[in-house]
Amino acid sequence: MSRIFRAFEKAWESRHARPLVEPRTDGTEIYSARRSGSPRNGSSHATVACSVAEHPLPSLASLVTSARIRLASGAPILPFDGSDPRAAEQYKIIRTKILHHPIKPSCVVVTSAQTDDGKSVSAINIAGCMALKDQTTVLLVDADMRRSSMAATLGVPDSPGLADMLTGQVPLEKAIVRLDPFQNFFFLSRGERQSSPTELLDSGRWRATISLLRREFGFVVVDAPPIGLVADFELVERVADGVILVIRPDHTNRTLGLKALELVQPEKLLGVVLNCAADWFVTKPLSHRYYHYYDEKP
């Protein structure tokens, strides 16, 4: 564990009265609790060895507040209520491919070759689909600090968020919200617009935050800026296990799409999602059976 991350973790935990825990080789952990009053031996901490089970730490998810999702009518978001079973099934296929990928990614970046390809909608739906699994906490992170639209799409406040936390204005648990009515779906919005987003994403605090979020949540989905337009994407890609590239037929520039594929690290490319693709099944002989497959009643 890096010294930068450990320092940030200690500062975060001490601010919120959470114990500092360090592993030991004998199966116990060092529990360091902050004392009140003046120390007797020049130290402001009392350190004792104890079992983790004896002093369970509150999870980050248990400290956040909730925000009610308010979607615009007809928005192609979270189609898991039966409103669009075909779209829901496609996202479940994506979820299955991610969960069974050989590298077992726990932090995935969703990006595109250019703007308006639908990466943010895809990121929301992939994360929402992940959150449908029992006992799986999922955090959606809006790391597109230049052209963010996630909070508006979900109908929740955009601030405080990631930028506010990275600049030290709010603690992490104040920047994250649980997306009601989901039980295990959480959101870290962009926050207030910053004049230097690249510097924030190139900081040790950003890397430390992702490391902490990996430990606190079962799965992290990060919406990143388009590939190649700004330096931000590479800084987000570095901290992730895998990348999903969103392509929109009849919209994505072919040259930019091919260039985006080249810029993603080959070992991190999980796959490509075709957004707003024409339903070519209509022209196929088996299309009738395909359409009615979803409509069959149990």
C-alpha positions as CSV (number, residue, x, y, z in Angstrom):
1,M,0.0,0.0,0.0
2,S,1.4,3.4,-1.0
3,R,2.3,5.9,1.6
4,I,0.2,8.5,-0.2
5,F,-2.9,6.3,0.0
6,R,-2.3,5.4,3.7
7,A,-1.9,9.1,4.6
8,F,-5.1,9.9,2.9
9,E,-6.9,7.0,4.4
10,K,-5.8,8.0,7.9
11,A,-6.9,11.6,7.4
12,W,-10.3,10.4,6.1
13,E,-10.8,7.9,8.9
14,S,-9.7,10.2,11.7
15,R,-11.9,13.0,10.5
16,H,-14.9,10.8,10.8
17,A,-13.9,9.0,14.0
18,R,-13.3,5.7,12.3
19,P,-10.6,3.5,13.8
20,L,-7.3,3.1,11.9
21,V,-6.7,-0.6,11.2
22,E,-3.4,-2.2,10.1
23,P,-2.9,-5.9,9.4
24,R,-0.6,-8.1,11.4
25,T,1.0,-11.4,10.5
26,D,-0.6,-13.2,13.4
27,G,-4.2,-12.9,12.1
28,T,-5.1,-9.9,14.3
29,E,-5.0,-6.3,13.4
30,I,-3.8,-3.1,15.1
31,Y,-6.7,-1.0,16.2
32,S,-5.6,2.6,16.9
33,A,-8.3,4.8,18.6
34,R,-7.9,8.5,19.1
35,R,-7.9,9.6,22.7
36,S,-9.3,12.8,24.1
37,G,-7.2,14.9,26.5
38,S,-3.4,15.1,26.8
39,P,-1.3,12.0,26.1
40,R,0.9,10.7,28.9
41,N,3.8,9.6,26.8
42,G,3.7,12.1,24.0
43,S,1.4,10.0,21.8
44,S,-2.1,11.0,21.0
45,H,-3.1,7.4,20.1
46,A,-3.7,4.2,22.1
47,T,-2.8,1.1,20.1
48,V,-4.0,-2.4,21.0
49,A,-4.1,-5.7,19.1
50,C,-7.6,-7.0,18.5
51,S,-9.7,-9.0,16.1
52,V,-11.5,-7.3,13.3
53,A,-14.7,-9.1,14.3
54,E,-14.5,-7.4,17.8
55,H,-14.4,-3.9,16.3
56,P,-16.3,-4.0,12.9
57,L,-15.9,-0.8,10.9
58,P,-19.0,1.0,9.5
59,S,-19.0,0.7,5.7
60,L,-18.9,3.8,3.6
61,A,-22.2,2.8,2.1
62,S,-23.9,3.0,5.5
63,L,-22.8,6.6,6.0
64,V,-24.2,8.2,2.8
65,T,-27.6,9.8,2.3
66,S,-30.2,8.9,-0.4
67,A,-31.4,10.8,-3.4
68,R,-34.5,9.9,-5.3
69,I,-34.1,9.2,-9.0
70,R,-36.3,11.4,-11.2
71,L,-36.1,10.3,-14.8
72,A,-37.6,12.3,-17.7
73,S,-40.5,10.6,-19.4
74,G,-39.2,8.2,-22.1
75,A,-35.6,8.4,-21.0
76,P,-33.7,5.3,-22.1
77,I,-32.4,4.8,-18.6
78,L,-32.7,1.8,-16.3
79,P,-35.1,-0.3,-18.4
80,F,-35.4,-3.0,-15.8
81,D,-39.0,-2.4,-14.7
82,G,-40.5,-4.3,-17.6
83,S,-40.8,-1.1,-19.8
84,D,-38.2,-2.3,-22.3
85,P,-37.4,-6.0,-21.8
86,R,-35.2,-6.3,-24.9
87,A,-33.0,-3.4,-23.8
88,A,-32.9,-4.9,-20.3
89,E,-31.8,-8.2,-21.6
90,Q,-29.0,-6.7,-23.7
91,Y,-27.6,-5.0,-20.5
92,K,-27.8,-8.3,-18.7
93,I,-25.8,-9.9,-21.4
94,I,-23.2,-7.2,-21.0
95,R,-23.2,-7.7,-17.2
96,T,-22.7,-11.5,-17.7
97,K,-19.8,-10.9,-20.0
98,I,-18.1,-8.5,-17.5
99,L,-18.6,-10.8,-14.5
100,H,-17.3,-13.8,-16.4
101,H,-14.4,-12.1,-18.1
102,P,-11.0,-13.7,-17.4
103,I,-9.5,-10.7,-15.7
104,K,-12.4,-10.4,-13.2
105,P,-12.7,-6.6,-13.3
106,S,-14.1,-4.8,-10.3
107,C,-13.5,-1.3,-11.6
108,V,-14.6,-0.6,-15.2
109,V,-14.4,2.6,-17.3
110,V,-17.0,3.4,-19.9
111,T,-15.9,5.8,-22.6
112,S,-16.4,6.6,-26.3
113,A,-14.6,7.9,-29.4
114,Q,-16.4,11.3,-29.4
115,T,-19.3,13.2,-27.7
116,D,-22.9,12.1,-27.9
117,D,-22.1,8.5,-28.6
118,G,-24.2,7.5,-25.5
119,K,-21.4,6.5,-23.1
120,S,-23.1,8.1,-20.0
121,V,-26.4,6.4,-20.7
122,S,-24.6,3.1,-21.2
123,A,-22.6,3.6,-18.0
124,I,-25.8,4.2,-16.0
125,N,-27.5,1.2,-17.4
126,I,-24.5,-1.1,-16.9
127,A,-24.1,0.0,-13.3
128,G,-27.8,-0.3,-12.7
129,C,-27.9,-3.8,-14.1
130,M,-25.0,-4.7,-11.9
131,A,-26.8,-3.4,-8.8
132,L,-29.7,-5.8,-9.5
133,K,-27.6,-8.7,-8.3
134,D,-28.2,-9.7,-4.7
135,Q,-25.7,-8.4,-2.2
136,T,-23.7,-6.5,-4.8
137,T,-23.0,-2.9,-4.0
138,V,-22.3,-0.8,-7.1
139,L,-20.9,2.7,-7.3
140,L,-21.3,4.8,-10.4
141,V,-18.7,7.6,-10.7
142,D,-19.0,10.6,-13.0
143,A,-15.4,11.4,-13.9
144,D,-16.3,13.4,-17.0
145,M,-15.5,16.7,-15.4
146,R,-15.7,18.7,-18.6
147,R,-19.1,17.7,-20.2
148,S,-21.0,16.0,-17.4
149,S,-24.7,15.1,-17.9
150,M,-25.2,12.1,-15.5
151,A,-26.7,14.0,-12.5
152,A,-29.2,15.8,-14.8
153,T,-30.1,12.5,-16.5
154,L,-30.8,10.8,-13.2
155,G,-32.6,13.9,-11.8
156,V,-30.4,14.2,-8.7
157,P,-28.2,17.1,-7.5
158,D,-24.8,17.4,-9.2
159,S,-23.0,18.8,-6.1
160,P,-21.4,18.0,-3.9
161,G,-19.5,15.4,-5.9
162,L,-16.1,14.1,-7.0
163,A,-14.5,17.4,-7.7
164,D,-15.6,18.9,-4.4
165,M,-14.1,15.9,-2.5
166,L,-10.8,16.0,-4.5
167,T,-10.4,19.6,-3.6
168,G,-11.0,18.9,0.0
169,Q,-14.3,20.8,0.3
170,V,-16.4,17.8,1.5
171,P,-15.6,14.4,2.9
172,L,-16.2,11.4,0.7
173,E,-19.4,10.2,2.3
174,K,-20.9,13.6,1.8
175,A,-20.3,13.4,-1.9
176,I,-21.8,9.9,-2.5
177,V,-25.6,9.2,-2.5
178,R,-27.6,6.1,-2.7
179,L,-30.0,6.1,-5.7
180,D,-33.4,5.5,-4.3
181,P,-35.4,3.2,-4.9
182,F,-32.4,0.9,-5.5
183,Q,-30.9,-0.6,-2.3
184,N,-27.3,-1.3,-3.6
185,F,-26.9,1.4,-6.3
186,F,-24.7,4.4,-5.3
187,F,-23.6,7.5,-7.3
188,L,-20.7,9.9,-7.0
189,S,-21.5,12.9,-9.2
190,R,-19.0,15.2,-10.9
191,G,-19.5,18.1,-8.4
192,E,-18.7,21.7,-9.1
193,R,-17.0,22.5,-12.4
194,Q,-13.3,23.0,-12.0
195,S,-10.8,25.0,-14.1
196,S,-8.2,22.3,-14.0
197,P,-9.8,18.8,-14.0
198,T,-6.7,17.1,-15.4
199,E,-4.7,18.1,-12.3
200,L,-7.4,16.7,-10.1
201,L,-7.3,13.3,-11.9
202,D,-3.5,13.3,-11.9
203,S,-3.3,13.6,-8.1
204,G,-2.5,11.1,-5.5
205,R,-5.9,11.8,-3.9
206,W,-7.7,10.6,-7.0
207,R,-5.8,7.3,-7.0
208,A,-6.2,6.9,-3.3
209,T,-9.9,7.5,-3.6
210,I,-10.4,4.8,-6.2
211,S,-8.3,2.4,-4.1
212,L,-10.7,3.1,-1.2
213,L,-13.8,2.8,-3.3
214,R,-12.6,-0.6,-4.6
215,R,-12.5,-1.8,-1.0
216,E,-15.9,-0.3,0.0
217,F,-18.0,-1.3,-3.0
218,G,-18.4,-4.6,-4.8
219,F,-18.2,-3.0,-8.2
220,V,-17.2,0.5,-9.5
221,V,-18.3,1.9,-12.9
222,V,-16.6,5.1,-14.0
223,D,-17.9,7.3,-16.8
224,A,-14.8,8.9,-18.4
225,P,-14.3,11.6,-21.1
226,P,-14.0,10.5,-24.7
227,I,-10.7,8.9,-25.7
228,G,-8.1,11.2,-27.2
229,L,-9.9,14.5,-26.9
230,V,-8.3,15.4,-23.5
231,A,-5.7,13.9,-21.2
232,D,-8.3,12.9,-18.6
233,F,-9.2,9.5,-20.1
234,E,-5.7,8.1,-19.7
235,L,-5.7,9.2,-16.0
236,V,-9.0,7.4,-15.4
237,E,-7.9,4.3,-17.4
238,R,-4.8,3.9,-15.2
239,V,-6.8,3.1,-12.1
240,A,-9.3,0.8,-13.8
241,D,-9.2,-2.9,-14.5
242,G,-11.1,-2.7,-17.9
243,V,-12.5,-0.4,-20.5
244,I,-15.8,-0.6,-22.4
245,L,-15.9,1.5,-25.6
246,V,-19.3,2.8,-26.7
247,I,-19.8,3.2,-30.5
248,R,-23.0,4.7,-32.0
249,P,-23.7,3.6,-35.6
250,D,-24.4,6.3,-38.1
251,H,-22.9,8.8,-35.6
252,T,-19.5,7.8,-34.5
253,N,-16.8,9.0,-36.9
254,R,-15.2,5.8,-38.4
255,T,-11.6,7.2,-38.1
256,L,-12.1,8.3,-34.5
257,G,-13.6,5.0,-33.6
258,L,-10.7,3.0,-35.0
259,K,-8.3,5.4,-33.3
260,A,-10.0,5.0,-30.0
261,L,-9.7,1.2,-30.2
262,E,-5.9,1.7,-30.8
263,L,-5.5,4.0,-27.8
264,V,-7.1,1.6,-25.3
265,Q,-4.6,-0.7,-23.7
266,P,-5.3,-4.1,-25.3
267,E,-5.2,-6.0,-22.0
268,K,-7.9,-3.7,-20.6
269,L,-10.3,-3.6,-23.5
270,L,-13.4,-5.6,-22.3
271,G,-15.5,-5.0,-25.4
272,V,-17.5,-2.6,-27.5
273,V,-21.1,-1.6,-27.0
274,L,-23.2,-0.6,-30.0
275,N,-25.5,2.1,-28.9
276,C,-28.7,3.1,-30.8
277,A,-28.1,0.2,-33.2
278,A,-30.8,-0.4,-35.8
279,D,-32.8,-3.5,-34.9
280,W,-31.5,-5.7,-37.7
281,F,-33.5,-8.6,-36.4
282,V,-36.6,-7.2,-38.1
283,T,-35.1,-8.1,-41.5
284,K,-34.3,-11.7,-40.5
285,P,-36.5,-14.8,-41.0
286,L,-36.3,-15.6,-37.3
287,S,-37.1,-12.1,-36.1
288,H,-40.7,-13.0,-35.1
289,R,-39.5,-15.7,-32.8
290,Y,-36.8,-13.4,-31.4
291,Y,-39.3,-10.7,-30.6
292,H,-41.8,-13.0,-28.9
293,Y,-39.2,-14.8,-26.9
294,Y,-39.2,-11.9,-24.3
295,D,-43.0,-11.8,-24.3
296,E,-43.5,-15.4,-23.2
297,K,-45.2,-15.7,-19.9
298,P,-43.8,-18.1,-17.2
